[in-house]
Amino acid sequence: LQSLAGHRDQLVAMRATLKKQLAEAFEAIVITSLKDLIADLDARIKALESQIAEVIRQNQDAARDHALMVSVPGVSKVGALSLLALLPELGQRSPKAIAALVGLAPFDNKSGKLNRRSQI
C-alpha cells in the first residue's frame, strides 16, 4: 500500500508539473503533446487508485480504518489513503505517540545549561 501510494503521489506531481508547462506553452504542437501526456497521467492515476482501493478492500482492518477515516468531515479518500499507507501505527499507539511520530508534538530543546523553548 505504501509503494502504491508513493507511486500515485509521484504521478500526481508529474501531472502538476505538466499542467504548469501547459499554462506557459504557446506552440500548438507543444500544447497538444502536453494535453496528451496529462490525459495519459490522469488515466494512470485513476487505474492506480482502483488498484489501491482493491488492496484496501482485501485487508479487513485497512477497509475498516479507511471507512472510519472517510466518515470524518474534511477527510478525503486520498487523505485517508495517505494516512493508511504512511502511518500504519494509527489505532495501535496513543495519540501522543502518533503526534510525536509525525513531528507535531513539542519537545524541549535542552542541552547542558542551554534551555530553549519547546518546539515542534
Secondary structure, 3 states (H helix, E strand, C coil): CHHHHHHHHHHHHHHHHHHHHHHHCCCHHHHHHHHHHHHHHHHHHHHHHHHHHHHHHHCHHHHHHHHHHHCCCCCCHHHHHHHHHHCCCCCCCCHHHHHHHCCCCCEEEEECCEEEEEEC
